Amino acid sequence: MKATGVVRRIDDLGRIVVPKEIRRTMRIREGEPMEIFTGREGEIVLKKYSPMGEMSRFAKEYAQVLSQTTGYLVCVTDHDQIITASGSGQKGFEGKNISSDLETAIAERTTIFAGRKENSFIKITEDDDKDSTWQIVVPIISSGDAIGAVVMLDRGKSSKSKMDENDKTLVQVAAGFLGRQIEQ
C-alpha cells in the first residue's frame, strides 16, 4: 500500500470523501461501486468493484476457445482494463488500462466493426500502436448496464484475408453469453 498523506474525518453519517485527485488518478467515477476490505491491522481498503473481474477465469477460458477457433486475438474487458486476452500478442494487452475511446464505446453501447483505415477504428489501450488490421468491439450488457466488452483483433496472424460478419456474430454471442452469466 502507498501512503497519500491525505487525512480526512468521518462525518456524522459515517462517510469519508475521497479526494478528487485520487478519484481522477484511479479512474473512479461518481456512482461507481466500490468493494470494501478490512485488514488485520485495522486497515480499510476500497477497491473498484468489477463483476467482470469475478468472472475472469471463465472469461479467460471463453477467450481462449474463441481465439483458437478464429485465429484472432481476443480480449475481454471491464470498463477500466483488459481482464483477459488470448491469442497472438496477448501479453501486450492483458491487464492494461483501456483507452478513453474504448471506454466511450462501452458506455455508449457502440458495436465497432472496422478496418485500420476507417474512421471508426479505435485504440484499445492507451498505448495501443493500432497495429491491428481489423477490430470488432461488442459491449457486454448485464442487467441493463454496460460492464465491459469483448474485443477481437486481427493482428495479421490469421490465414483469413479479413474479418467478416461471421466473426462479428461470434463476438456478439460471446458478449451476450458473458453478460447473461453475470446476471446469474
TORSETOR-125958 format. One line per field, with one value per residue: residue number from 1; residue in one letter; x negated, y negated, z negated of N, C-alpha, C in turn. Coordinates in pm, whole numbers. Atoms other than C-alpha are relative to their C-alpha. Example, Ala and Ser with C-alpha at 12.3 -4.5 7.8 and 13.67 -1.06 7.14 Angstrom:
BEGIN
k c(1/2)
r c(A/S)
n.px c(-89/82)
n.py c(119/119)
n.pz c(0/6)
ca.px c(-1230/-1367)
ca.py c(450/106)
ca.pz c(-780/-714)
c.px c(-90/77)
c.py c(-120/-109)
c.pz c(0/-73)
//
This chain:
BEGIN
k c(1/2/3/4/5/6/7/8/9/10/11/12/13/14/15/16/17/18/19/20/21/22/23/24/25/26/27/28/29/30/31/32/33/34/35/36/37/38/39/40/41/42/43/44/45/46/47/48/49/50/51/52/53/54/55/56/57/58/59/60/61/62/63/64/65/66/67/68/69/70/71/72/73/74/75/76/77/78/79/80/81/82/83/84/85/86/87/88/89/90/91/92/93/94/95/96/97/98/99/100/101/102/103/104/105/106/107/108/109/110/111/112/113/114/115/116/117/118/119/120/121/122/123/124/125/126/127/128/129/130/131/132/133/134/135/136/137/138/139/140/141/142/143/144/145/146/147/148/149/150/151/152/153/154/155/156/157/158/159/160/161/162/163/164/165/166/167/168/169/170/171/172/173/174/175/176/177/178/179/180/181/182/183/184)
r c(M/K/A/T/G/V/V/R/R/I/D/D/L/G/R/I/V/V/P/K/E/I/R/R/T/M/R/I/R/E/G/E/P/M/E/I/F/T/G/R/E/G/E/I/V/L/K/K/Y/S/P/M/G/E/M/S/R/F/A/K/E/Y/A/Q/V/L/S/Q/T/T/G/Y/L/V/C/V/T/D/H/D/Q/I/I/T/A/S/G/S/G/Q/K/G/F/E/G/K/N/I/S/S/D/L/E/T/A/I/A/E/R/T/T/I/F/A/G/R/K/E/N/S/F/I/K/I/T/E/D/D/D/K/D/S/T/W/Q/I/V/V/P/I/I/S/S/G/D/A/I/G/A/V/V/M/L/D/R/G/K/S/S/K/S/K/M/D/E/N/D/K/T/L/V/Q/V/A/A/G/F/L/G/R/Q/I/E/Q)
n.px c(-84/75/-60/-26/18/-129/-75/-138/-84/-128/-109/-98/-66/98/59/131/14/123/38/-17/125/9/-106/42/113/-46/-111/-122/-105/-115/-94/70/0/129/3/69/75/65/123/24/56/-94/-12/-120/45/-105/42/-109/-66/-18/-62/81/117/-40/-15/121/39/-96/21/127/-26/-81/88/93/-72/-33/126/43/-94/6/138/18/21/-128/13/-122/29/-106/0/126/119/-18/-4/73/27/46/40/129/12/-80/77/-2/-132/-53/22/19/-117/-58/7/-121/-89/-69/-88/-116/-77/-71/-103/-106/-48/28/71/93/54/71/137/93/-10/-132/-9/-52/106/43/106/-58/65/59/127/-21/64/-95/67/-100/-56/-145/-43/-142/-22/-142/-19/-65/-111/-52/-106/-19/120/117/101/127/-9/80/72/73/94/81/135/74/48/-101/12/-109/39/-55/-111/-129/-122/0/83/-77/-104/66/30/-129/-42/87/-40/-132/14/66/-96/-101/66/13/-132/-41)
n.py c(118/124/110/120/119/66/-41/49/-40/-65/89/-59/-111/-106/13/60/49/-37/122/2/-41/-146/-56/18/-90/-138/-10/-31/93/11/-111/-126/-87/-25/-115/38/-106/38/-73/-41/110/111/68/-9/16/11/-47/10/-128/-36/-132/-76/-50/-123/-104/1/-135/-43/85/-43/-124/34/71/-99/-79/89/28/-123/-27/100/38/141/39/31/63/28/114/65/137/65/-68/-128/-106/-113/2/-130/1/60/137/19/61/145/52/-49/83/142/87/21/138/80/-32/-126/32/68/-99/-85/82/31/-129/4/-112/47/-99/94/-19/103/127/59/99/-59/-82/65/-61/-86/45/133/-10/-84/56/-21/-94/-92/38/2/-14/-10/32/-14/20/-103/60/-87/67/133/82/-32/-28/-35/-29/-104/62/-94/77/-68/54/-46/-137/-93/-38/65/131/102/-44/7/4/-117/36/96/-77/-73/95/37/-114/-2/111/-32/-111/48/86/-86/-73/92/20/-117)
n.pz c(0/-11/76/-81/83/15/119/-5/113/-30/39/91/-68/-20/-133/-20/-137/-70/-74/-145/-67/11/-87/-138/-23/7/-95/75/-40/90/-8/-26/118/63/89/123/64/126/28/139/78/2/-129/-82/-138/-101/-132/-97/-19/-140/-15/-97/72/68/-101/-82/-41/-101/-118/-60/-73/-118/-94/-58/-99/-113/-69/-68/-108/-107/-31/32/138/64/132/75/85/77/-51/32/-48/-67/101/-55/-144/-48/-141/-31/47/121/109/-18/33/127/117/-34/4/-132/-49/21/-112/32/113/-58/-77/96/65/-97/-51/-142/-60/-102/-93/-86/-43/49/-74/19/107/123/60/124/81/102/124/-18/-72/-118/-120/-111/-88/-53/-129/18/138/33/140/37/144/81/72/104/77/-56/14/-82/101/-63/-143/-63/-111/-85/-81/-101/9/-117/21/-47/-141/-74/-54/89/84/-71/82/89/114/79/69/109/107/59/81/118/88/54/93/121/69/65/110/113/57/80)
ca.px c(0/-114/-51/104/58/427/620/1000/1255/1563/1884/2191/2331/2011/1887/1536/1469/1215/1020/1079/711/722/1056/913/588/771/1042/1322/1644/1949/2183/1917/1948/1662/1573/1463/1192/1052/707/571/405/717/685/988/920/1153/1131/1331/1585/1584/1835/1614/1319/1512/1563/1202/1131/1446/1386/1028/1148/1409/1149/908/1169/1278/917/830/1141/1090/711/757/652/950/972/1239/1255/1442/1492/1136/894/844/939/800/651/585/405/101/-10/192/-91/-75/289/360/400/361/597/838/832/1077/1216/1297/1439/1670/1774/1865/2055/2246/2303/2144/2051/1746/1652/1378/1057/750/815/1175/1272/1448/1124/1016/724/794/540/385/50/201/-2/306/108/428/573/932/1123/1460/1577/1906/2017/2112/2453/2568/2894/2916/2567/2270/1998/1724/1658/1540/1277/1145/836/673/303/207/152/471/485/809/787/1015/1276/1633/1992/1946/1666/1886/2164/1921/1815/2179/2259/1958/2061/2423/2323/2084/2350/2603/2354/2301/2675/2697)
ca.py c(0/-352/-641/-951/-1187/-1280/-1270/-1300/-1287/-1068/-1275/-1212/-972/-764/-897/-982/-1196/-1050/-1348/-1443/-1392/-1033/-966/-1104/-905/-584/-649/-633/-789/-909/-622/-358/-55/-5/314/277/496/494/598/749/426/207/117/41/85/-33/139/70/348/526/802/900/939/1204/1393/1364/1738/1812/1518/1639/1985/1836/1602/1895/2103/1808/1725/2086/2115/1793/1742/1384/1210/1192/961/932/601/437/61/-11/256/571/861/1130/1172/1480/1529/1390/1070/1125/1013/662/629/834/618/287/-7/-53/-366/-651/-565/-210/-342/-567/-284/-69/-350/-434/-63/-102/202/142/347/161/184/-22/-285/-351/-645/-420/-225/-295/-237/49/-51/-391/-268/-65/-115/-38/250/443/453/524/499/599/449/556/421/670/579/725/630/327/198/182/350/428/553/845/732/935/808/921/868/1008/1360/1516/1701/1518/1202/1001/1035/1096/1097/1449/1319/1029/1274/1485/1177/1075/1424/1411/1070/1180/1503/1333/1072/1344/1535/1228/1190/1538)
ca.pz c(0/78/-164/-9/-303/-287/-617/-620/-903/-905/-902/-1119/-855/-851/-516/-404/-97/145/284/646/739/614/790/1114/1086/1000/1264/1005/1132/940/862/926/695/451/266/-98/-253/-606/-722/-1042/-1147/-1119/-750/-540/-169/107/443/756/792/1126/1194/1491/1255/1063/1388/1503/1506/1702/1938/1996/2098/2332/2487/2537/2718/2934/3019/3105/3322/3518/3506/3382/3061/2823/2520/2252/2065/1783/1807/1688/1803/2005/1779/2007/2353/2561/2890/3062/2888/2571/2341/2487/2378/2064/1753/1940/1891/2180/2395/2349/2696/2584/2256/2456/2690/2389/2214/2533/2610/2952/3158/3376/3681/3863/4059/3967/4236/4126/3904/3653/3582/3221/2988/2747/2479/2418/2552/2839/3155/3370/3519/3586/3936/3826/3499/3361/3030/2871/2531/2259/2119/1789/1615/1843/1757/1995/1788/2040/2390/2596/2844/3138/3319/3643/3580/3922/3787/3924/4254/4348/4559/4328/4058/4172/4043/3900/3678/3568/3481/3273/3075/3023/2895/2658/2519/2479/2307/2063/1981/1903/1686/1470/1420/1266)
c.px c(-88/72/16/-26/129/70/138/75/127/111/103/80/-97/-71/-139/-6/-135/-38/8/-124/-15/105/-41/-112/45/119/129/102/112/95/-64/0/-142/16/-85/-65/-56/-123/-15/-48/89/14/139/-47/122/-57/119/56/19/64/-77/-123/30/14/-127/-42/90/-19/-128/20/79/-86/-97/68/31/-124/-49/88/-19/-143/-31/-31/135/-27/139/-36/113/-3/-127/-122/34/-16/-81/-19/-52/-30/-134/-4/73/-76/-2/132/46/-39/-17/131/52/-8/131/100/80/96/129/89/81/115/117/57/-16/-74/-86/-48/-71/-140/-84/19/136/0/46/-102/-55/-121/69/-58/-60/-130/8/-61/89/-62/97/49/152/31/152/9/150/12/67/105/54/99/17/-121/-110/-117/-137/20/-78/-59/-73/-86/-72/-135/-87/-51/98/-19/111/-45/55/115/130/116/8/-83/74/109/-59/-30/129/53/-82/42/135/-7/-65/93/104/-59/-14/133/41/-70)
c.py c(-124/-110/-121/-128/-76/57/-63/50/67/-96/74/114/115/-6/-63/-44/44/-121/17/49/152/65/-9/99/146/27/46/-108/-1/116/136/87/27/120/-38/124/-53/88/29/-115/-125/-75/18/-32/-5/45/-13/140/25/138/86/59/130/116/19/138/52/-78/41/127/-28/-68/97/82/-84/-32/121/30/-94/-33/-146/-18/-41/-55/-16/-110/-26/-145/-77/65/130/109/120/-19/138/-9/-69/-147/-29/-72/-152/-63/35/-90/-149/-76/-19/-147/-74/24/127/-21/-64/97/90/-79/-30/124/11/126/-55/119/-81/47/-120/-135/-68/-93/59/89/-73/70/84/-33/-137/6/93/-69/12/91/100/-48/-8/13/12/-25/9/-17/120/-72/101/-79/-144/-92/47/17/35/25/126/-64/109/-83/90/-68/49/142/105/30/-64/-138/-115/59/-16/1/120/-27/-97/72/78/-92/-44/111/5/-108/27/110/-45/-91/80/75/-90/-21/114/8)
c.pz c(0/-77/90/-78/-24/-124/10/-123/51/-45/-85/65/32/135/-6/146/57/86/152/73/-2/89/146/35/8/95/-69/35/-104/22/24/-126/-49/-93/-121/-61/-131/-20/-148/-87/5/131/58/141/91/133/94/23/149/9/101/-68/-72/98/82/48/113/130/73/84/127/105/67/109/124/82/79/121/118/45/-32/-149/-58/-140/-61/-100/-99/48/-33/64/70/-105/46/149/39/149/17/-41/-130/-112/10/-41/-142/-117/26/-16/142/37/-30/114/-27/-117/50/77/-93/-62/93/67/152/43/113/82/107/36/-41/69/-17/-121/-132/-72/-123/-62/-108/-138/27/79/122/122/124/106/62/136/-4/-148/-7/-150/-26/-151/-66/-84/-100/-85/44/-9/94/-95/58/147/34/124/77/95/99/0/116/-10/52/148/85/49/-84/-80/78/-100/-95/-125/-91/-80/-117/-118/-69/-90/-129/-100/-64/-105/-131/-81/-75/-119/-124/-70/-92/-132)
//
